[in-house]
Structure formats: structure tokens, C-alpha cells
Amino acid sequence: MVKFALLIGLNYNNDKEYQLKSSYNDILLMKKYLESGEEFDPNKIFVITDEQEKKNTDFYGTFFKILKKIKEILAIATSNDIVF
């Protein structure tokens, strides 16, 4: 059994009405918990944010990149695996 996790933290920095302050911290805390408390392999935890320095990577949070990562995980996961 393999445990996969996709953690998404979007602060919506370009939208003052919906802007959040701590989603990046929340996903880092969740990642730490999954690794230590639930024994997830750190290499099987994928983090997507809308942090500006990640804008040109596969881990910058756009609708299509999030959907792509979900499809990638589901393509390799088996019925015995956990996807979080």
C-alpha cells in the first residue's frame, strides 16, 4: 500500500476580497503531520501553492495544474493505495 497526498494552499493574493493569510503554513503543518503521524513518504506528498516564486513550476496553483496533478496521482495509484 502506498499513501499519496496532494496538499493545495492558495492565498489568492491578487484578490483582496478573498485573500487568505495562512494557507501556506497550513499545508506545511499538514505535510509534517502526514509524514510523522501517518507515515506518509515525503516523496509521495505533493504541494501546490500560489506563491509567486513558484509561478513558473508545475507546483504553482492554477486550475489546470491542480487537475493535472490529480490525474497523475490517480493514474499510478492502485485500489490498495490511499489518496489524500
N, C-alpha and C positions, 0 to 999 in steps of 0.2 A: 504494500500500500504506500502510495506517495501522497504527500499533502502539498497542495498548491494554494497560494493566496495571491489575490490581486487587491492591493490597497490603493485607493484613489483619494487624494486630498486636493480639493480645489478651493482656493480662497476668493476667486472671482475678483481679482484686483482691479480690473477695468470697469467694474460695475459697482458704483458707490451704494446703490440700494441693497444689493445682495452680498456685498463683500463680507467675508469671514476673516477671523483673526488667527485661528489656531489649528486649522485643518492639517497643516504640515506636521505640527507637533503631535497631533492625534494619531496620524498614521505611523509616525516613528515609535510612539508608545505601543501601538498595536503590533507593530513588527517585532519589537522587543518581547512583548508578551507571547506572541506566537512561537518565537524561537525558544524562549526559556520555559514557558508554561505549557505549551502544547507540542513541543519538539518538532517544529517545522524546520526544514532545511533552509537556511538563509538564501541559497541559490534558487529556491522554488517560491520565494516571496517576491512579487513584482510590485514596484511602487510607481504610481503615476501622479504627478502634480502639475500645477500651472505656474511653477516657479520660473522666473524669467531666464535664469541661467540654463535651464533645461529646454528652452524653446525649440532648439534645433535637433532634439533627440527623439527617439521612439518613446521616451517616458514623459513627454510633455502632454498634458491632459487636454486633448481635443476629442470630440465625439468619435471620430474615425479611428484614432489611435487607441482609445479605450476599447472600442468594438473589435479592433484587430487583435489586441492582446487577449481579450476574452476568447475569441475564436482560436487563437494559437494554443491557449491552455486547454480548451475543450478538445482540440484535435489530438493532443498527446495523452490526455487523461483517460484512464480506463474506468470500468464500472466499480473497481475496487478502491479507487483513489478518492481523496477528499479535495473538493474545490471550494475555497472560502473567498 
